[in-house]
């Protein structure tokens, strides 16, 4: 089935992000890449395979189905399942992962530890590696600080369980340094008081994407990076010239399929939420909220970029999204896009970049997420699975342009080579 847009995912940029993260941590500190929610909508099997090739030591998913999908893609890197698991089918793919030692479970309470031990006995094959999550202020999963000691002591005495990790999760590492340090204080007090139950080879981990750049104190023996590997974690602390910069690995592209001229004062879209203030040239891009484009309230600015191949290289021109976002289409204002860069039937068939990789551009995903009062995670996860994921290879020369991906909406009169970057 043909699509009206495509997600371009740069795997070489992903490799560079992994290297940049490694530069921030010590050689002795392990890197766990969080790939839950289908790698934030970017396609977990392919992303996980690339992360494995980049040498990450562990992958974190939320549930067993996610772990199974990654394993089915041939990825052998150990996976940490964050959701409380109390049942695993005997003889199934997840059971085989356990037997191979490639599946770690998280224990959230003493009763849960007992359930996991019983499950290990029923499945056979030896002890199950578990990580104990300690709640130091997130009030989500994990055990309370007061219960942590009993859980750790129980695991130490139960041969059906093997303590592989102890961790906590920060609630405000992006926003608040003091809160993050306070949580780390509470976590370290538990580690110190329960040291007798924690062997030297147990992975201690706390830092998520934002915490890993706040302070080396949070690195411990492993860090868990999620949004950082996408390059979309806005971390000004990484601006240190001694460290490589993170870069977005994803762009979302479509094309212009219709253009019309309207007079000054024309109402645009449902509800007449926008009226032109001048004679305007409007274009239609065939994506909408069904595809995952954010349908925001009146007054929120949204921008795309029109891309054109010129004799001087690829040029990008900002175009505002006007009127209400529709189910399958948006309307953009092309009035300020120079007519001289058009080809064929006006602007029809020209590339329209909804989310771009340029961090200074108005259509940079974190910039759009701020305008929508949401988070880049959410906008990534909103992207419809029906949109093809185009994985760019090792070098820029292997990129597949929008010309091939969206040939059904391109005019035959389009100038050749008008590809997006």
C-alpha positions in Angstrom: 0.0 0.0 0.0 1.4 3.4 -1.0 1.8 6.1 1.6 1.6 9.8 1.4 4.7 10.4 3.6 7.8 8.7 4.8 10.0 8.8 7.9 13.7 8.9 7.1 15.8 7.5 9.9 19.6 8.0 9.7 21.4 5.0 11.3 24.8 6.6 10.9 23.6 9.5 13.0 22.3 6.9 15.5 25.9 5.5 15.7 27.3 8.9 16.2 24.8 9.6 19.1 25.8 6.3 20.8 29.5 7.4 20.5 28.6 10.8 21.9 26.9 9.2 24.9 29.8 6.9 25.5 32.1 9.9 25.5 30.1 11.3 28.5 30.5 8.2 30.6 33.5 6.3 31.8 34.8 3.2 29.9 33.7 1.1 32.9 30.1 2.4 32.8 27.7 0.2 30.7 25.2 1.7 28.3 21.6 0.4 28.2 19.5 1.8 25.3 15.8 2.2 26.1 13.7 1.1 23.0 10.2 0.7 24.5 7.1 1.6 22.5 8.6 0.3 19.3 11.7 2.4 19.8 9.5 5.5 20.3 7.7 4.7 17.0 10.9 4.4 14.9 10.8 0.6 14.5 12.4 -1.3 17.4 13.6 -4.4 15.5 15.8 -2.3 13.1 16.8 0.3 15.7 17.7 -2.4 18.2 19.8 -4.2 15.6 21.7 -1.0 14.9 22.2 -0.3 18.6 23.5 -3.8 19.1 26.0 -3.3 16.3 27.0 -0.1 18.0 27.9 -2.2 21.0 25.3 -1.2 23.6 25.4 -3.7 26.5 21.7 -3.9 27.2 18.3 -2.9 25.7 15.4 -1.9 27.9 11.8 -2.6 26.8 8.5 -2.3 28.7 6.8 -5.6 28.1 7.4 -9.1 26.9 5.9 -8.6 23.4 8.4 -5.8 22.8 11.2 -8.1 23.9 10.0 -10.9 21.6 9.8 -8.7 18.6 13.4 -7.5 19.0 14.6 -11.1 19.6 12.8 -12.2 16.4 14.9 -9.7 14.5 18.0 -11.6 15.4 19.2 -9.3 18.2 21.0 -11.2 20.9 21.8 -8.3 23.3 20.3 -8.9 26.7 17.0 -7.2 27.3 15.6 -5.7 30.5 11.8 -5.8 30.8 10.5 -2.9 32.9 6.9 -4.0 33.4 6.0 -6.3 36.4 6.0 -9.9 34.8 4.3 -12.7 36.7 3.7 -15.2 33.9 5.7 -16.6 31.0 4.5 -19.3 28.7 6.6 -22.5 28.9 8.3 -23.4 25.7 7.6 -20.1 24.0 10.0 -17.5 22.6 10.3 -15.6 25.9 11.1 -18.8 27.7 13.9 -19.5 25.3 15.2 -16.0 25.9 15.3 -16.8 29.6 17.1 -20.1 29.1 19.7 -18.3 27.0 20.2 -15.7 29.7 19.2 -12.9 27.5 16.1 -11.7 29.5 16.2 -9.8 32.7 13.1 -9.0 34.7 12.4 -6.1 37.1 11.1 -6.9 40.6 8.8 -4.3 42.1 7.8 -5.6 45.5 8.4 -8.5 47.9 5.3 -10.3 46.7 6.4 -9.9 43.1 9.8 -11.4 44.0 8.0 -14.4 45.4 5.9 -14.7 42.2 8.9 -14.5 40.0 10.7 -17.2 42.0 7.7 -19.5 41.7 7.6 -18.8 37.9 11.3 -19.7 37.7 10.6 -23.0 39.4 7.8 -23.8 37.0 9.8 -22.9 34.0 13.0 -24.7 35.0 16.4 -23.9 33.6 17.9 -22.2 36.6 17.7 -18.8 38.3 16.1 -15.8 36.7 18.3 -12.6 36.6 16.3 -9.7 38.2 16.8 -6.0 38.8 15.2 -4.4 41.8 13.6 -1.0 41.2 13.6 1.3 44.2 11.1 4.1 44.2 12.9 7.3 45.4 10.2 9.8 44.3 8.6 8.8 41.1 5.7 7.0 42.8 5.2 4.7 39.8 6.7 1.3 39.7 9.3 -0.2 42.1 9.4 -0.9 45.8 9.4 1.6 48.6 12.7 2.5 50.2 11.5 0.8 53.4 10.7 -2.5 51.6 13.9 -2.6 49.5 16.0 -4.3 52.2 13.5 -7.2 52.6 13.4 -7.7 48.8 17.1 -7.7 48.4 17.6 -10.1 51.4 14.9 -12.4 49.9 16.6 -12.5 46.5 20.0 -13.2 48.1 18.5 -16.3 49.9 16.5 -17.6 47.0 18.5 -19.7 44.5 15.7 -19.3 41.9 16.6 -15.6 41.6 19.8 -13.9 40.7 20.3 -10.3 41.6 21.6 -8.7 38.4 20.8 -5.0 39.0 19.5 -2.4 41.4 18.1 0.9 40.1 15.9 3.9 40.5 14.3 6.3 38.1 14.5 10.0 38.3 11.3 12.1 38.1 12.6 15.5 37.1 16.2 15.1 35.7 15.3 17.3 32.8 14.0 20.2 34.9 15.4 20.0 38.4 19.0 19.4 39.6 18.0 19.5 43.3 15.3 16.9 43.0 17.5 14.6 41.1 20.3 14.8 43.7 17.8 14.2 46.4 16.6 11.1 44.8 20.2 9.9 44.3 20.8 10.6 48.0 17.9 8.3 48.9 19.0 5.6 46.5 22.6 5.7 47.8 21.4 5.3 51.4 19.6 2.1 50.4 22.7 0.8 48.6 24.8 1.5 51.6 22.5 0.0 54.2 21.9 -3.2 52.1 25.4 -3.6 50.8 25.6 -7.1 52.3 22.9 -8.3 49.9 24.4 -6.7 46.8 27.5 -8.3 45.3 30.2 -6.4 43.4 29.0 -7.6 40.0 25.5 -6.2 40.3 24.6 -3.4 37.9 23.8 -0.2 39.8 21.9 2.2 37.5 20.0 5.4 37.8 20.8 7.9 35.1 18.3 8.4 32.2 19.1 10.6 29.2 19.0 14.0 31.0 20.6 12.8 34.2 23.6 11.3 32.4 24.8 14.8 31.4 23.9 16.4 34.8 26.7 14.9 36.8 28.9 11.8 36.8 27.5 10.9 40.2 24.4 9.6 38.5 26.3 7.2 36.1 27.0 4.4 38.6 27.7 1.2 36.7 25.2 1.7 33.9 23.2 4.5 32.3 19.8 4.1 30.6 19.6 6.3 27.5 16.3 6.7 25.7 15.6 10.0 24.0 19.4 10.7 23.8 20.0 8.1 21.1 17.3 9.7 19.0 19.2 12.9 19.3 16.1 14.7 20.3 16.9 15.1 24.0 17.5 18.8 24.5 20.6 18.9 26.7 22.4 22.2 26.7 25.0 20.7 29.0 26.3 18.7 26.1 27.4 21.9 24.4 30.9 21.3 25.9 33.3 21.6 23.0 35.1 18.5 24.2 32.1 16.4 23.5 30.3 15.5 20.2 26.8 16.9 19.8 23.7 14.8 19.7 21.9 15.0 16.4 18.3 14.1 15.4 18.1 10.8 13.5 14.6 11.3 12.1 12.9 13.5 9.5 9.3 13.2 8.3 8.6 14.1 4.7 5.7 14.4 2.4 5.0 16.5 -0.7 2.7 19.3 -1.9 -0.3 17.8 -3.8 -2.4 20.9 -4.5 -2.0 24.7 -4.7 -4.5 27.5 -5.0 -4.6 31.3 -4.8 -7.0 32.9 -2.4 -7.8 36.6 -1.8 -7.2 38.6 1.4 -9.7 37.9 4.1 -10.4 34.3 2.9 -11.4 31.9 5.7 -9.2 28.8 5.9 -10.2 25.3 7.2 -12.8 24.1 9.6 -14.2 26.7 12.0 -12.6 29.5 10.0 -9.8 29.6 12.6 -7.6 31.4 10.2 -8.2 34.3 7.8 -5.7 35.4 5.2 -4.3 38.9 5.8 -3.2 39.3 2.2 -3.7 37.6 -1.2 -2.1 34.2 -0.5 -1.0 31.0 -2.2 -2.0 28.0 -0.2 -0.9 24.4 -0.6 -2.1 21.0 0.7 0.2 18.4 2.2 -1.5 15.0 2.5 -0.9 14.2 6.2 -3.0 15.0 9.2 -3.8 13.9 12.7 -4.5 10.4 11.6 -0.8 10.2 10.6 0.2 11.6 14.0 0.6 15.3 13.1 -0.3 17.3 16.2 -3.7 18.9 16.0 -3.1 21.9 18.3 -5.4 24.7 19.4 -5.8 28.1 17.8 -2.9 30.4 18.2 -0.2 27.8 18.2 2.4 28.3 15.4 3.3 25.2 13.3 5.8 25.3 10.5 7.0 23.0 7.7 9.8 23.5 5.3 9.5 23.3 1.5 12.6 21.8 0.0 14.0 22.6 -3.4 17.0 21.4 -5.3 18.7 24.5 -6.9 21.9 25.0 -8.9 23.4 26.0 -5.6 22.3 22.9 -3.7 19.3 22.0 -1.5 17.3 25.0 -0.2 14.7 25.1 2.5 11.9 27.6 2.9 9.6 28.0 5.9 5.9 27.7 5.4 3.3 28.2 8.1 0.6 25.6 8.7 -2.7 27.6 8.6 -6.2 26.7 9.7 -7.2 23.5 11.5 -5.2 20.3 11.1 -7.4 17.8 9.3 -7.6 14.1 9.5 -5.6 13.5 6.3 -4.3 16.9 5.3 -2.9 20.2 6.4 -2.9 23.6 4.6 0.3 25.5 4.4 1.0 29.1 3.4 3.3 29.2 0.4 3.1 32.9 -0.3 6.6 33.7 0.8 8.2 30.7 -0.9 9.8 32.1 -4.1 8.0 31.1 -7.3 11.4 30.9 -9.0 12.1 27.6 -7.2 8.9 26.0 -8.4 8.9 23.4 -11.2 6.3 21.6 -13.2 2.8 22.6 -12.2 3.6 25.3 -9.8 4.7 23.8 -6.4 2.9 20.5 -6.9 5.2 17.6 -6.2 7.7 19.5 -4.2 9.0 18.0 -1.0 7.4 19.1 2.3 9.4 18.4 5.4 7.1 18.2 8.4 9.8 17.3 11.0 13.4 18.2 10.2 16.8 17.4 11.6 18.0 20.9 11.7 17.9 22.0 15.4 17.7 25.6 14.4 14.7 25.2 12.2 11.1 25.9 13.1 10.0 22.4 12.1 12.6 20.7 14.5 10.6 18.2 16.5 11.5 19.5 20.0 10.6 23.0 18.8 7.2 21.8 17.6 6.7 19.9 20.9 7.3 23.0 22.9 4.6 24.9 20.9 2.2 22.0 21.5 3.0 21.9 25.3 4.1 18.3 25.0 7.3 16.3 24.8 9.3 14.9 21.8 8.6 11.4 23.1 4.8 11.9 22.6 5.1 13.3 19.1 7.3 10.4 18.0 5.0 7.8 19.5 2.0 9.4 17.8 3.5 8.7 14.3 1.3 6.2 12.6 2.7 2.7 11.9 1.3 3.0 8.4 4.0 5.6 7.5 7.0 3.8 5.9 10.2 3.9 7.8 13.1 4.5 5.5 16.4 3.5 7.1 19.4 5.3 5.7 22.6 3.3 5.6 26.1 3.9 6.7 26.9 6.9 4.4 25.0 9.8 3.0 25.4 8.3 -0.5 23.2 5.5 0.4 20.2 7.7 1.3 17.0 7.0 -0.6 15.3 10.3 -1.5 11.7 11.2 -1.3 11.5 11.0 -5.1 11.4 7.2 -4.9 9.4 7.0 -1.7 6.6 9.2 -2.8 6.5 8.7 -6.6 2.7 8.4 -6.6 2.3 12.1 -5.6 5.1 13.5 -7.7 4.4 15.2 -11.0 6.1 13.7 -14.0 7.2 17.2 -14.9 9.1 17.5 -11.6 12.8 18.4 -12.1 14.9 15.3 -11.6 17.0 15.1 -8.5 14.8 17.2 -6.2 15.5 15.1 -3.1 15.3 15.9 0.5 18.3 15.6 2.8 
